[in-house]
Amino acid sequence: MSQEAVPSSQPKGLLQQMEELMAALNADLSQLDADFGQSAERQAPTPADGPDRA
């Protein structure tokens, strides 16, 4: 019967690990998105679709 307690505790540990990994991945992607946005603003300070464009 003690074996039944072990498998039930493992998924909870795995779920917690997955949640932590997803949170870290989300934070990394948010930072990458912010960095990408800043980089795009520096490379193209003027809009491509301006009044001079025909």
HELIX and SHEET records of a PDB file:
HELIX    1   1 SER A    2  GLN A   43  1                                  42    
END                                                                             
